[in-house]
C-alpha cells in the first residue's frame, strides 16, 4: 500500500527545496511552475551525491576512468620509446625500413629490429609486442605512415626552436649551396647564422640547418626566389639579413644576375662574403698547377698510395715499416694534402724500406710491372728536387691547413678570419725571403741523416711553427685580454653592459653574424649522400629534409620535450 505523506511533511520538503533553489539566483525563471518542489529537492540531492562521488572517486564509472587513464599512460610511454628509436636511427643516418614489416622477420628493417631488441628488456614495449603477436591490438604506432609522421613532427619542432632563436637574435645571415642528389634532383641546402646574447651568460654563435629545397631553376633568380618563398613561410624579415655567403659558382656570386647581387638590391645591408674556404682552395690549386715540379711531386704521392693500397699484403708491408700510413689526395680540399706529405716529411726512411721490401718480393714473384714501378719510385724519391719539395710543401700546407681548419668552424667571425689570413700572408712573405734557405738546410739534413730516429710524442718543428704563428696573431691585436669580436661581445653580456653600449653591441653582433664560409652547407650534403643512397633514391623530399634535420640538428632534437610532441601527434 502506497504511503501517504502528511501535510506537515510535504511543507517541510517544499521549504527545504526552496532553500536550496535560492542558492542559485534566478533559477526559478527557468523552471516550469508545474514541476513539484519535491522533485526539485530529489534532483538537487542527486546532484550533490554525484558531485561528492566524483570528488571522492566513488562513482560507478570510476573504474572505467581508471582504465582509460592507464591506457593513456601506456600509449604515451610507447610513443616516447618510439621517438627515442627515431632519434637514434636518424642521428646515425640509418635506414628505417626493410623489405617487409612483419614482426620477427630478419628483413623487416632496423626500426623494427631495434624495437624487437628493446622489447626483450623493456616492460612497456614487451607488452606491446605481445599484444601485436596475440592480435590483441591493431593500433601499435609502428607503421611506415606513423614513422613519417613522427619524423615530420620532430623536424617541425626543431625548425620551430631554431627559427625562434633566429628571430630572437633579430640579425641573421644566409648560407646557400646546391648539389645534385642520387636521383638527379638539384638540392639547395639552407643554413642560417645568428648570434644569441644572454645577460650574465654571454653569447652563442650558431649556424643552423633548415632543410633542403628541391630547385628546378638553378639561375640566380630561381635560387633566390626559392629561398624568399621559404623565408616568407617562416615569416622571416629579409631586411634583417646582414650577410650572405655562397660558393664561387656564377649563379651564386655573379655581379649582375647572381643570388648575391639580387639580394643586395633588395637589402643593401646583406653584405656578401665570398666563401673563404673555396677562395683559399682555388688559390692553392692554381698555385700548384702553375708549377711542373709541383704537378710531378703530387703525382708521385698518388702513385705511392696506389701502389701500397692496391693489395692487403702491400699495405701490411707498409704498416710494418711506418707508424702512420700514406693518405689519398682530395681534389676538393687541397689543404688536406698535408696528410699526404706528412708521412714523407717524417718517415721517408721507413717508406723507402717498405719500397725495398716490395721490390724484393716482386723479383721473387717475377712480377716485372710491379718491380719496375717500385724501382721508379725509389729512384725519384731519392732525388734532391723531391726532398726539397717535401720540405717546402709541408711548411706551406701546414700554415694553410691551420687557416682552413679555423675557417670551417661555425663560430669563426670576420675579425678572427682577418687576423688568421694576415698571419698566413706574413708567413708566406717571410718564407719567400728566408724560408727556402731553411728548406735547403732541412733537405740536406734528411739526405745525409736518414738513419736518425725521431724522439718524443710531439714534433719539435711543428711546435716551433705553431708558436711563431701564435705570436704573429697576438701582435695583430694590442689588447692581450680581449682578442676578438667574440671576446668583446661575450664580456659585454657577462658584465651586463649591453644596455650601456647598444650601438657597439649591434655592430659586434653583425660582425659575428656575418658568414665566413659555406662549410656548414657543404657538411649538410655529406648527410644528404648518407641518407639518400642509391637504394633509397625514391625517398620523398619532405622525409629527406626531415631526416637530415634530425641528423644535423641532433643536439637540438635531444633537448625537445616529448610531452608537447606527443600532444601534437595525438
Buried (B, 14 or more C-beta within 10 A) or exposed (E): EEEEEEEEEEEEBBEBBEEBBEEEEEEEEEEEEEEEBBEBBEEBEEEEEEEEBEEEEEBEEEEEEEEEEEEEEEBBBBBBBBBBBBBBBBBEBBBBBBEEBEBEBEEBBBBBBBBBEBBEEBEBBEBBBEBBEEEEEEEBBBEEEBBBBBBBBBBBBBBEBBBEBBBEBBBBBBBBBBBEBBBEBBBBBBBBBBBBBEEEEBBBBBBBBBBBBBBEEBBBEBBBBBBBEBBEEBEBEBEBBBBBBBBEBEBBBBEEEBBBBBBBEEBEEBBBBBBBBBBBBEEBEEEBEEEEEBEEBBEBBEBBBEBBBEEEEBBEBBEEBBEEBBBEBEEEBBBBBBBBBBBBBBBBBBBBBBBBBBBEBBBEEEBEEBBEBBBEBBEBBEEEEBBBBBBBBBBBBBBBBBBBEBBBBBBBBBBBBEBBBBBBEBBEEEBEEEBBEEBBEBBBEBBEEEEEEEEEEEBEBBEEBBEBBEEBBEEBBEEEEEBBBBBBBBBBBBEEEBEEEEEBBBBBBBBBBBBBBBBBBBBBBEBBEBBBBEEBEEBEBBBBBBBBBBBBBBEBBEEBEBEEBBEEBE
